[in-house]
Amino acid sequence: MKNFLSETDRAELEVRLKKEKNVQIALRIRILLLADSGKSYVSIAKFYFINSDTVGNYVSEYINDNKTHPKVNRHQEQALRGANG
C-alpha cells in the first residue's frame, strides 16, 4: 500500500525511528515506512524474515489505530507497571 502516510506522519515516524530504543517498535516503523514507499508486503516480509500477513497487520493497525507499538498482554502490562514502580 503506497502513500498512506501524510508528509507530516512520515517525517514524525522518521524522527521517532532515530530515537526509538525498542527494537520491536523500530521494526514496525521501518515496515510502515517501506510499505508507504511502495515496497510490497512480500518483499518487506522476506527482508525481515517475517510473514507477509504480519506486515499487512502492522499497516492495518497503523491506519486504523495509529498504532506503532506491539500488543502487550495483561501479564506483560502488569510486569511493566511493577518494573516502573
Sine and cosine of phi, psi and omega as CSV:
sin_phi,cos_phi,sin_psi,cos_psi,sin_omega,cos_omega
0.00,0.00,0.86,-0.51,-0.11,-0.99
-0.97,-0.23,0.58,-0.81,0.11,-0.99
0.86,0.51,0.69,0.73,0.08,-1.00
-1.00,-0.02,-0.21,0.98,0.04,-1.00
-1.00,-0.09,0.66,-0.75,0.14,-0.99
-0.96,0.28,0.24,-0.97,0.03,-1.00
-0.87,0.49,-0.61,0.79,0.01,-1.00
-0.92,0.40,-0.73,0.69,0.02,-1.00
-0.87,0.48,-0.69,0.72,0.00,-1.00
-0.88,0.48,-0.72,0.70,0.00,-1.00
-0.88,0.47,-0.67,0.74,0.02,-1.00
-0.90,0.44,-0.65,0.76,0.03,-1.00
-0.92,0.40,-0.62,0.78,0.02,-1.00
-0.90,0.44,-0.65,0.76,0.04,-1.00
-0.92,0.40,-0.71,0.71,-0.01,-1.00
-0.88,0.47,-0.62,0.79,0.00,-1.00
-0.87,0.49,-0.65,0.76,-0.01,-1.00
-0.91,0.42,-0.49,0.87,-0.05,-1.00
-0.99,-0.13,-0.28,0.96,-0.15,-0.99
-0.93,0.37,0.78,-0.63,0.02,-1.00
-0.98,-0.18,-0.36,0.93,0.02,-1.00
-0.98,0.19,0.88,-0.48,-0.08,-1.00
-0.89,0.46,-0.63,0.78,-0.01,-1.00
-0.91,0.42,-0.67,0.74,0.01,-1.00
-0.93,0.37,-0.66,0.75,0.03,-1.00
-0.87,0.49,-0.64,0.77,0.04,-1.00
-0.89,0.46,-0.71,0.71,0.02,-1.00
-0.86,0.51,-0.68,0.73,0.00,-1.00
-0.90,0.44,-0.70,0.72,0.04,-1.00
-0.86,0.51,-0.68,0.73,0.01,-1.00
-0.89,0.46,-0.69,0.72,0.03,-1.00
-0.87,0.48,-0.69,0.72,-0.01,-1.00
-0.91,0.42,-0.65,0.76,0.03,-1.00
-0.92,0.40,-0.69,0.72,0.01,-1.00
-0.89,0.45,-0.64,0.77,0.01,-1.00
-0.91,0.42,-0.51,0.86,-0.01,-1.00
-0.99,0.11,0.02,1.00,0.12,-0.99
0.97,-0.26,0.00,1.00,0.05,-1.00
-0.93,0.38,0.61,-0.79,-0.01,-1.00
-0.96,0.27,0.43,-0.90,0.04,-1.00
-0.86,0.51,-0.62,0.78,-0.01,-1.00
-0.90,0.43,-0.71,0.71,-0.02,-1.00
-0.92,0.39,-0.61,0.79,0.06,-1.00
-0.90,0.43,-0.71,0.71,-0.02,-1.00
-0.88,0.47,-0.69,0.72,0.01,-1.00
-0.88,0.47,-0.67,0.74,-0.02,-1.00
-0.89,0.46,-0.66,0.76,-0.05,-1.00
-0.99,-0.13,0.08,1.00,0.02,-1.00
0.84,0.54,0.73,0.69,0.06,-1.00
-0.77,-0.64,0.14,-0.99,0.00,-1.00
-0.98,0.19,0.60,-0.80,0.01,-1.00
-0.90,0.44,-0.46,0.89,0.08,-1.00
-0.89,0.45,-0.56,0.83,0.03,-1.00
-0.90,0.44,-0.68,0.74,0.05,-1.00
-0.86,0.50,-0.73,0.68,0.03,-1.00
-0.87,0.50,-0.63,0.77,0.03,-1.00
-0.90,0.43,-0.68,0.73,0.01,-1.00
-0.88,0.48,-0.69,0.73,0.00,-1.00
-0.91,0.41,-0.71,0.70,0.01,-1.00
-0.88,0.48,-0.69,0.73,0.01,-1.00
-0.89,0.46,-0.63,0.78,0.01,-1.00
-0.93,0.38,-0.73,0.69,-0.03,-1.00
-0.90,0.44,-0.70,0.72,-0.08,-1.00
-0.98,0.18,-0.57,0.82,-0.13,-0.99
-0.82,-0.57,0.02,1.00,-0.09,-1.00
0.78,0.63,0.75,0.66,-0.16,-0.99
-0.91,-0.41,0.83,-0.56,0.07,-1.00
-0.91,-0.41,-0.15,0.99,-0.05,-1.00
-1.00,-0.05,0.49,-0.87,0.03,-1.00
-0.94,0.35,0.39,-0.92,0.05,-1.00
-0.93,0.36,0.64,-0.77,0.02,-1.00
-0.88,-0.48,0.79,-0.62,0.03,-1.00
-0.99,0.15,0.14,-0.99,-0.08,-1.00
-0.85,0.53,-0.66,0.75,-0.02,-1.00
-0.92,0.39,-0.65,0.76,0.04,-1.00
-0.91,0.42,-0.65,0.76,0.02,-1.00
-0.89,0.46,-0.68,0.74,0.03,-1.00
-0.90,0.44,-0.66,0.75,0.03,-1.00
-0.89,0.45,-0.68,0.74,0.03,-1.00
-0.90,0.44,-0.66,0.75,0.02,-1.00
-0.91,0.42,-0.61,0.80,0.03,-1.00
-0.92,0.38,-0.60,0.80,-0.02,-1.00
-0.95,0.31,-0.46,0.89,-0.04,-1.00
-0.99,-0.11,0.10,1.00,0.07,-1.00
1.00,0.00,0.00,0.00,0.00,0.00
